[in-house]
């Protein structure tokens, strides 16, 4: 049995292997509700053989959507719509299901990537954005600096969203504090220039993420993890030292895991992209906490993923674009590493002759 295909735990949730499908926005919702595209997309990934599928960033408020096509969970009707998608998957797949709850902050109100990803004006269907400080992301519209009441509202929105997610039947909740969205904006001094208790010192910049984590953890009985960007890749920005302190604080509060990505906060970022380029950040955090880290970043080969787990760089790996390109990546990884993998009975006849015994019954 390879390390990649051994059981693993995220809090109280047991996964059959260490392969996770990372949240990937589809920009295909209708007024926050999943469309037929989501049924097709998630249904395909649910048959991948991965241990966990995390549904894309789902906004806790309407103005927290990245684009008009983002999923939402800001009312009970949207929660019920997501529950129907969960039930469809449950009927045909044993895969565990998570959901990422987020708020885009100053990076909200933009078009879908294939439409240019440009900031939308009110006349184009856009809306006023909010952020820790009135600082725009690149050429996007300038956000409104959040008031104390705005912060109270956002905290409650995450709690309400988490409760709806649990009711919908998800196994796990991930809070999105990465990629330059609202919670990451509070963490980074490049986006947060507040002078109240939510700005300035590291302790203050951590405050909202920790408060929201505590709020959500107390509101649900599911494992709750956090996705972070370990560095802004920009001078004077959020960095690995701050990320380690955040991870330690989250661990002490009962966080199930830290999902370690990087970047997204500033157009000035300078990223050196290569295979495993983000894995060292997960490794540094993993060596400082006892809860699992999830590593990402151009992990494309089974042997590469196996080595990350086997050498203790992280306890899990997550795939995004790679599994869109090859939705059966876990099947091929199991074959390459000499492991077995469970597949739906409808697909068992596809087992190649030279790989007899690959599919477990």
N, C-alpha and C positions, 0 to 999 in steps of 0.2 A: 504494500500500500504506500503510495507516495504521500508526502506531507500535504501537497495541494488537495488531495482527495481524502484527507482525514477529517473527522468531525471537528467542529469548532463551535464556540459559544460567544454570543454577543449578549451580555447580561444573562437573563434566564432563557434566552432563545438559542436552541441548538440547531446548527446548520449541518447538512450532510457533507459539505465540502467547504473549502476556503475561497471559493470563487463567488464574487458579488457583482451584480450588474448595477453600475452607478446610475444615479438619476440623470436623465437626459431630456431636456426640454424639447417638446415636439411642436409647439406654437400652433396647435390644431384644435384647441378647445373652442366651444361656443358659449360666450358669456360665462366662462369659468367651468363649464360642464364638459366632461369627456365626450368625444365624438366617436363615430365608427372607426376612425383612424386609430384611436387609442385601443379599441377592442382588438384590431388586427395587430397592431404594434406590440402591445403587451402580451397578447396571446402567443405570438411568435417567440418572444423572449421567455415566456413561461415554460416553453418546451426545450429550452437550451441545456438543461441539466445543471445550471448554476445553483448554488445553495440559497441565494437571496436575490430578489429583484426589488430594487427601490424605485418607486414611481417618481417621476420628474418633480422638480420644484413646484409646489402647489401653494398659491398665495393665500395668506390669512386675511387679506383685505383686498377690495377691488383695485385700489390705487397701488397695491404692492405687486401687481403683475408686471413682469418684464414687458410683455406685449399684450395686445388685446386678445391674442390666442392662447394665453396661459391658462393652465388649470387653476381652479380656486376651491376654497373650502370655507368661505366666509359666511355661509348660511346652511341651514339644515337640508335644503333641497340639493345643494351641491354635494353635501355629505352622502345623501341618499343615492345620488348618481354615481359616486365613486363606489359605494357599497355594491351596486349592481355589477360594476366591473370586477370587483373583488370576487363576487359570487361566481361569475363566469369562469374566472381563472381557477378558483377552488374546485369547481366541478371537474376540471380536466387535468389539473396539475397539482403536485404536492409541494411546489416551490413556496418558500416563505416570502411574504410580501411586506415591504416597508414603504413608507411615504416620507418625502422630504418636505417639511414645512418652511416657507420662506417669505421674505418681503424684499423687493428689489431696491427700495430706497431711491436714491438719485439715478439709478440705472433703469428705472421704470419708464413706461410710456415710449417704447420704441417699436419699430416694425420688425417683423420676422426676419431672420438672417437672409433668406432668399429674396426678401423685398428690400434689402440694403441695410437692415438693422439701424436705421436712422431715427433720431428723436422725432416724435410725432407732436405736431402742434394741436391745439384744441380743435381746430377746424378739420384736422386729419384724423380725429378720433382719439387724440391724446388727452392727458390730464395733468393736473398739478402734481409734482413729485415732492417727497419729503426726505429729509436726511438729517444727520446730526448737526450739520452746519450748512449754510447757504453757499456751498461750493459745488460747481458743476463737474460732471465727468466729461472731460474733453469739450466737445462742441455741443453737448446736450443742454437742455434747458436748465436754468439754475433752480435748484430745489428750495423749498421752504424749510428753514431751520425748525426742527421739532420743538414744541413747547413741552413743559412738564406734563400737561394733559395729553398731548400726543403720545408720550411715552407710556402713560397709564393705559391708553387705548390700545396701543400695539401689544403690550404685555397681555392684556385680556384677549386680544384677537388670537394670539398664539395658543392660549389656554383653550379657547373655544374650538379652534381648529384641531387641536390635539384630541379633545373629547370626541369630536365628530369622527376623527380618524380611527379612534378605538372602536366607536360604535359601528363604523363601516367594515370592521373586521381585519384591519391591518395588524401585523404581528410586531411591528417596530416603528418608531418615529425617529426621524433624523432632523435636527435643526440646522438650517443652512446659514452658516457664519463664514462663508467663503466667497471667492470670485467677485469681490467688490460690491456685494449686495448689502442690505441695510445693517445687519449685525456686524459684518466685516468693516463697514464704514465707521461704526462706533469704535472698533478696535484700533484702527489705523490713524496715527497722527496726521497723515496726509489728507484725510477726509473729516476728521473730528477735531475741531478747534473750539469746542465748547469750554466755558469757564465755570460750569456748575459741577455737580458731583458725578456727571457722566463724561467729563472731559479732563484733559491735562495729564495727570499721572497715569501710570499703567493700571494701578488699582481702580481708578475711576473709569478708564476706557474698557476694562473688563466687566464693569458692573452690570450693564444691560444684558449681555450674553448670559452671565451667571444668574441674574434675576429671572430671565425668561426660562433658562434651564430649570431652575428650582420650581417656578410656577408650573411648568409642563410636567415635570417629574411628580409633583404632588397631585396633579389633576388626573393622571392616568396610571394604569397598572402595567403598561407596556415598557420594554426596554427603550431608553432614550439615548441616542448618540448625537454627536455634533460633527459636522463637516467644517473644516477650517482651511484657509489658505495660510500655509506656514510662513510665507514671506510675500511681500509685495514686489520683490525684485526691483526695488527702487530706493534710492538714498533717502534716509529719514523716514522710511515707512515701517509698517508692521514687519516683524522679523521672527526668526526661529526662537530667539530667547524669550520673546513675549509669548510665542506659541507654547513653549514648554511650561511656562507659568500658568497659562490658561488651561493646559491639559491637566496639570497637577490639581488646580482648583476644581475642575470638572470631575476628576477622579474622586476627590474627597466628598463630592456631592452625590456620588452614585451613578456617574455617567457610564453607559454601557461600552462605549468605544469612541475613538477619535478617527475620523475619516480625513486623511491628510492630502490636500491638494495644494496649489500655490497660485498666486497672481490674481488678476482681474480687477484690482483696485484703481489702477491709474494707467492712462495711455502711455506714460513714460516708462513703463516696466521694460526691463531688458532681460529676456529669458533665453538661456542657452538650452535648446531642446535637443535631446538625444535619448536613446533607450534608457529607461529607469531614471530619467532626470529628476523626478520628484521623490523617488524612493529614499534617498538619504535623509530627507526631512522626516519621513515616517520613522525611519530607523532611529534618529536622534530622540524623537519623542518616545518611541517604544522603549528605549533604554532608560527613560526617566519615570515611566509609569507602569503599573502592573495591568491596567486594562488594555484590551487589544487596540492596535492601530490597523487601519486599512490603507494599503499603499496603492498609488495610481501613477500613471505617467508613462505612456509608450511601452506598456507591458504587452507584448504581442506574441511571444513564443512560450510554449508550455514549460520548457526547461528554465526559461527566465523566471516565470512565476514560481516554479518549484524551488528554485534557489533562494528567492526572497523569503519564502516560508521556512525552508530548511535551515537557513542561516540566521533566523531570528530577526531579520530586518523589519518584519511586520508579521502579524498573525493572519491577515487576510489580504487578498489583492482584489481590486475592482477594475472592471473593464467598461469602457464606454463606446467610443467610436469603433474599437476593434470588434466588439460583439454585434454592432450594427452591420459591419462588413461581413462578419461570419457568425451568424446566430447559433451555429453548432460548435463554437469554439471549445466549450467544455467536453464535447464528445471527442473531438480530435485530440485534445489535451490528454484525456484518459487513455486513448489509444497510444499516444506517444510515450506516456509515462508508465504503461503497463498496468493501469488500474481498470476498475469496472465503473459503469455509470448506469443509473436507472433511466429508462426512456418510456414514453407512453406505449401501450401495447400496439397502438396503430402503427408505430414506427419500428417495431422490433424486427420485422422482416428486412429492414434495410441494413442490418448488420453485415459488413463485408465478410466474404468467405475467409480471407486471410486474417480476420480479427475475431474469430469465433470465441465467445466468452466475454467480449467487451461489454455487452448489455447484460446487466443484472436483472433478474426477474423479481 
